Amino acid sequence: MSAKRIAAATLLVVGTLLWTAATFGVWAQRQALNTDNWVATSSRLLENDEVRTALAVTLVDRLYDTDAVTQRLRDTLPPRLQPLAAPGANALREVALRNAPRILGTAAALKAWKLANRGAHRSFLALVDGRLAAGGEVNLDVKGLLTTVAKGTGLPAGATDRLPPSVATVQVLKSDQVKTAQQAVSLFRDGLWVLVILAIVSFGAAIALSSDRRHTVATVGICVMVAGIATLAIRRVAGAWLVGALADAPNAHAVGGDVWEIATSLLVDAAQGSLLFGLIVTSGAWLAGSGRLATTARRVSAPGLRAHAAVARAGLAVALLLLVWWGPVPWTGRVIPVALVALGAFVWLEWLRRRTLEEFEEVRPGELGRTLRATSWFGRERPDDTVHAG
């Protein structure tokens, strides 16, 4: 194997690794730094039955582990009945445990959950961007959610008014973790583009070193698809590890898999986007190859590409519009990625059209019909047509 081939193969491997890392970077950036995505993912967590039940138990425990409910009952009871406040609170706790999952599934609870997560994420972005004091913290305010649960489970009005901050909020980010969070955000924002650029440079250098550039372009598409498959495989392994690590925490273990599936749904989108992009690149390179099917496809399309070039361009435009309308992956709904793919697709079409016309200059209209008549459904020549042709 020549030095150039070894170098090209090495660059393809490096490019695949970099593209895989970039896929994780896309997920981390979209998940951690986009408030709307953060809120949407959080909402999906609350809409999951298992997760909602586990959250309900946590909230009820948090609410009843204080004296707020008992004190509120004591305030509403006559002096002679005030000793019944504690037993009454315990009875209400059992009612709350049964009804809280249903209450958390209501529109009011979902609204409170969204507001809490939106506020927490905005505080997170402000803190890591330096717009809040360095000693600040990020807390998830669950008082609205606790109030919704309290009202829906029959607690006296105002039972949550006296909750201490340690109960009404959940600490998401401590002040001593801010520097780490800032470094992670910087890595997501800047490192992602470095990974993408390095991956593209690696793939481009591999193509430049190759003696068969079309074949290498097809290999690049396969490498991008491999990166998508590797991402899905790593996600699966990491999910299994996470669920196993939670074995000692029964409540968390029961919902760990569901939480991981929802939390990494954007990672699946990124991996599928990589698979689709790689498929497009590989398909385009294959169609320009010397294989039997690819050559036949170019030969039968030569008359049409010669006489109706505008129709071919319009057909490609329609195909791209259908891809955007279908929206199988997130990047098909974004202007810049779609514009780049469209530009590449039209450049490829013009190059392929010119090559096809030079390659099959003498092919006349009707070649598709003649090819279909000369071959069977499975691509083998039919004996009667072969004899007739001879």
C-alpha positions in Angstrom: 0.0 0.0 0.0 1.4 3.4 -1.0 2.1 6.2 1.5 -0.7 8.3 -0.1 -3.3 5.5 0.4 -2.2 5.0 4.0 -2.4 8.7 4.7 -5.8 8.9 3.0 -7.1 6.0 5.1 -5.8 7.5 8.3 -7.4 10.8 7.5 -10.8 9.1 6.9 -10.5 7.4 10.3 -9.6 10.7 12.0 -12.4 12.5 10.2 -14.9 9.8 11.3 -13.8 10.2 15.0 -14.0 14.0 14.8 -17.4 13.8 13.1 -18.7 11.5 15.9 -17.4 13.9 18.5 -19.0 16.8 16.7 -22.3 15.0 16.7 -22.2 14.8 20.5 -21.2 18.4 20.5 -24.3 19.4 18.5 -26.5 17.5 21.0 -24.8 19.1 24.0 -25.1 22.6 22.5 -28.7 22.2 21.5 -29.7 20.5 24.8 -27.7 22.6 27.3 -27.7 26.1 25.6 -31.1 26.3 24.0 -33.9 27.3 26.4 -36.7 26.2 24.2 -35.1 22.8 23.7 -34.5 22.5 27.5 -38.1 23.3 28.3 -39.4 21.0 25.6 -37.3 18.1 26.9 -38.4 18.8 30.5 -42.0 18.8 29.4 -41.6 15.4 27.8 -40.2 14.1 31.1 -43.4 15.3 32.9 -45.6 13.7 30.2 -44.0 10.3 30.8 -46.1 8.2 33.2 -43.2 6.6 35.0 -41.2 9.8 35.4 -44.4 11.7 36.5 -45.1 9.1 39.2 -41.6 9.3 40.5 -41.6 13.1 40.5 -45.0 13.0 42.3 -43.6 10.9 45.1 -40.6 13.3 45.4 -42.8 16.4 45.6 -45.2 14.9 48.1 -42.3 13.8 50.3 -40.7 17.3 50.0 -44.0 18.9 50.9 -44.9 16.7 53.9 -41.3 16.4 55.3 -41.9 19.9 56.7 -44.3 21.2 59.3 -46.1 23.4 56.8 -49.1 21.1 56.2 -49.5 20.2 59.8 -49.2 23.9 60.9 -51.8 24.9 58.3 -54.2 22.3 59.5 -53.6 23.3 63.1 -54.4 26.9 62.2 -57.7 26.0 60.6 -58.9 23.6 63.4 -60.6 24.7 66.6 -58.3 24.7 69.7 -59.8 21.4 71.0 -59.2 19.6 67.6 -55.7 20.9 67.0 -54.0 17.7 68.3 -55.6 16.0 65.3 -53.5 18.1 62.9 -50.6 15.7 62.7 -52.7 12.5 62.1 -54.8 14.5 59.6 -51.6 15.5 57.7 -50.6 11.9 57.5 -53.9 10.9 56.1 -53.7 13.7 53.6 -50.3 12.5 52.6 -51.7 9.1 51.6 -54.3 10.9 49.5 -51.7 13.1 47.9 -49.5 10.1 47.0 -52.5 8.5 45.2 -53.6 11.7 43.4 -50.4 13.6 42.7 -49.4 11.7 39.5 -52.8 12.6 38.1 -52.5 16.2 39.2 -49.1 16.5 37.6 -50.6 15.4 34.3 -52.9 18.5 34.2 -52.3 21.6 32.1 -51.8 23.7 35.2 -49.0 21.5 36.4 -47.3 21.3 33.0 -47.5 25.1 32.8 -45.9 25.5 36.3 -43.2 22.9 35.3 -42.4 24.8 32.1 -42.1 28.1 33.9 -39.8 26.6 36.5 -37.5 25.1 33.9 -37.5 28.2 31.7 -36.6 30.4 34.6 -33.8 28.0 35.8 -32.3 27.7 32.3 -32.3 31.5 31.8 -30.5 31.8 35.2 -28.0 29.2 34.1 -27.2 31.0 30.8 -26.9 34.3 32.6 -24.6 32.8 35.2 -22.2 31.0 32.8 -22.2 34.1 30.6 -21.1 36.3 33.5 -24.3 38.3 33.7 -24.9 37.2 37.3 -22.6 37.4 40.2 -19.9 34.7 40.3 -21.2 33.4 43.6 -24.7 32.9 42.3 -26.6 29.6 42.0 -29.1 28.1 39.7 -32.3 26.9 41.3 -35.4 25.2 40.0 -38.4 26.9 41.6 -40.9 24.1 42.3 -43.2 26.1 44.6 -45.7 26.6 41.7 -45.7 22.8 41.1 -46.1 22.1 44.9 -49.0 24.6 45.0 -50.7 22.8 42.1 -50.2 19.4 43.8 -51.5 20.8 47.2 -54.6 22.3 45.6 -55.4 19.2 43.6 -55.0 16.8 46.6 -57.3 18.6 49.0 -54.8 20.5 51.2 -56.0 23.7 52.8 -55.5 26.9 50.9 -52.1 28.5 51.6 -50.5 25.3 52.7 -47.5 26.0 50.6 -47.1 29.7 51.6 -44.8 28.9 54.5 -42.5 26.5 52.7 -38.8 27.3 53.4 -36.6 28.0 50.3 -34.9 24.7 50.8 -38.2 22.9 50.0 -39.6 25.3 47.4 -36.5 25.2 45.3 -34.2 22.5 43.9 -30.5 23.5 43.5 -29.3 22.7 40.0 -25.9 24.4 40.0 -23.8 25.3 43.0 -21.6 28.4 43.2 -18.5 26.3 43.3 -19.5 24.6 40.0 -19.8 27.8 38.0 -16.3 27.7 36.6 -16.7 24.1 35.4 -20.0 25.1 33.8 -18.5 28.1 32.1 -15.7 26.0 30.7 -18.2 23.4 29.4 -20.3 26.1 27.8 -17.2 27.5 26.1 -16.3 24.1 24.9 -19.8 23.5 23.4 -19.8 26.9 21.7 -16.3 27.1 20.3 -15.1 23.5 20.3 -18.1 22.3 18.2 -17.0 24.4 15.2 -13.4 23.3 15.6 -14.4 19.7 15.5 -16.6 20.2 12.4 -13.9 22.2 10.6 -11.2 19.6 11.4 -13.5 16.8 10.3 -14.2 18.5 7.0 -10.5 19.3 6.5 -9.6 15.6 7.2 -12.2 14.3 4.7 -11.1 16.9 2.1 -7.4 16.0 2.5 -8.3 12.3 2.1 -10.1 13.1 -1.1 -7.2 15.2 -2.4 -4.7 12.4 -1.7 -6.8 9.7 -3.3 -6.2 8.5 -6.9 -9.9 7.7 -7.2 -11.6 10.7 -5.8 -15.2 9.7 -6.6 -14.7 6.5 -4.7 -13.2 8.4 -1.8 -16.2 10.8 -1.7 -18.5 7.8 -1.5 -16.3 6.5 1.4 -16.6 9.9 3.1 -20.4 9.5 3.0 -20.1 6.0 4.5 -17.8 7.4 7.2 -20.4 10.0 8.1 -23.0 7.3 8.3 -20.6 5.2 10.5 -20.3 8.2 12.8 -24.1 8.4 13.1 -24.3 4.6 13.9 -21.4 5.0 16.4 -23.3 7.8 18.1 -26.4 5.6 18.5 -24.3 2.7 19.8 -22.5 4.9 22.4 -25.8 6.3 23.5 -27.2 2.8 24.0 -24.1 1.7 26.0 -24.1 4.8 28.1 -27.8 4.4 28.8 -27.3 0.8 30.0 -24.4 1.9 32.2 -26.5 4.7 33.7 -29.4 2.5 34.6 -27.0 -0.1 36.1 -25.3 2.6 38.2 -28.7 3.5 39.6 -29.4 0.0 40.9 -28.9 1.1 44.5 -31.6 3.8 44.1 -34.8 2.0 43.4 -36.9 5.1 42.6 -34.3 6.5 40.2 -33.5 3.1 38.7 -37.2 2.6 37.8 -37.2 5.7 35.6 -33.5 6.0 34.7 -34.1 4.4 31.3 -37.1 6.6 30.4 -35.2 9.8 31.5 -32.2 8.8 29.5 -34.3 8.1 26.4 -36.0 11.5 26.6 -32.9 13.5 27.6 -30.9 12.1 24.6 -33.7 12.4 22.1 -31.9 15.3 20.5 -28.8 13.1 20.2 -30.8 10.6 18.2 -31.9 13.5 15.9 -28.2 14.5 15.4 -27.2 10.9 14.7 -30.1 10.5 12.2 -29.1 13.7 10.6 -25.6 12.4 10.1 -27.0 9.2 8.6 -29.1 11.1 6.1 -26.3 13.5 5.1 -23.9 10.6 4.6 -26.5 8.7 2.5 -26.9 11.8 0.3 -23.2 12.1 -0.3 -22.7 8.4 -0.9 -25.7 8.2 -3.3 -24.4 11.1 -5.3 -20.9 9.6 -5.6 -22.3 6.2 -6.5 -24.4 7.6 -9.3 -21.3 9.1 -10.8 -19.5 5.7 -10.6 -18.6 3.0 -13.2 -21.0 0.4 -11.8 -23.5 -1.3 -14.1 -26.6 0.3 -12.5 -25.0 3.8 -12.2 -23.8 3.7 -15.8 -27.2 2.5 -17.0 -28.9 5.3 -15.1 -26.7 7.9 -16.7 -27.1 6.5 -20.2 -30.9 6.4 -20.1 -31.0 9.9 -18.7 -28.6 11.4 -21.2 -31.2 12.4 -23.8 -33.4 14.1 -21.2 -30.4 15.9 -19.6 -29.5 17.1 -23.1 -32.9 18.3 -24.2 -34.5 19.3 -20.9 -31.8 20.5 -18.5 -34.3 22.9 -16.9 -36.6 20.0 -16.1 -33.7 18.2 -14.4 -32.9 21.3 -12.3 -36.6 21.7 -11.4 -36.8 18.0 -10.4 -33.9 18.4 -8.0 -35.5 21.5 -6.6 -38.7 19.7 -6.0 -36.8 16.8 -4.4 -35.1 19.2 -2.0 -38.4 20.9 -1.2 -40.0 17.5 -0.4 -37.1 16.7 1.9 -37.6 20.0 3.8 -41.4 19.4 3.9 -40.9 15.9 5.2 -38.3 17.1 7.8 -36.9 13.7 8.8 -34.1 15.3 10.8 -33.7 18.8 12.4 -31.2 20.1 9.9 -33.7 19.8 7.1 -35.7 22.5 8.8 -32.8 25.0 9.1 -32.0 27.5 6.5 -28.1 27.4 6.5 -27.7 23.5 6.3 -30.4 23.3 3.7 -28.9 26.1 1.7 -25.4 24.4 1.8 -26.9 21.0 0.8 -28.9 22.6 -2.0 -25.8 24.5 -3.3 -23.8 21.2 -3.3 -26.6 19.3 -4.9 -27.0 21.8 -7.8 -23.2 21.9 -8.4 -23.2 18.1 -8.4 -26.1 18.0 -10.9 -24.4 20.3 -13.3 -21.1 18.4 -13.1 -22.9 15.1 -13.5 -25.0 16.4 -16.4 -21.9 17.6 -18.3 -20.1 14.4 -17.7 -23.1 12.3 -18.8 -23.5 14.3 -22.0 -19.8 13.8 -22.9 -19.9 10.1 -21.9 -23.1 9.3 -23.9 -23.0 11.9 -26.7 -24.5 9.5 -29.3 -27.4 8.2 -27.2 -30.7 9.2 -28.8 -34.2 9.7 -27.2 -36.0 6.5 -26.2 -33.0 4.9 -24.6 -35.0 4.2 -21.4 -37.6 2.2 -23.4 -35.0 0.3 -25.3 -33.2 -0.6 -22.1 -36.4 -1.8 -20.4 -37.3 -3.9 -23.4 -33.9 -5.4 -23.6 -33.8 -6.5 -20.0 -36.0 -8.6 -17.7 -37.3 -7.3 -14.3 -34.2 -8.7 -12.7 -31.7 -7.1 -15.1 -30.9 -10.2 -17.1 -31.2 -10.2 -20.9 -34.3 -12.0 -22.2 -33.4 -14.8 -24.6 -36.0 -13.8 -27.3 -34.8 -10.2 -27.3 -31.2 -11.3 -27.5 -31.8 -13.6 -30.5 -33.9 -10.9 -32.2 -31.2 -8.3 -31.6 -28.6 -10.7 -33.1 
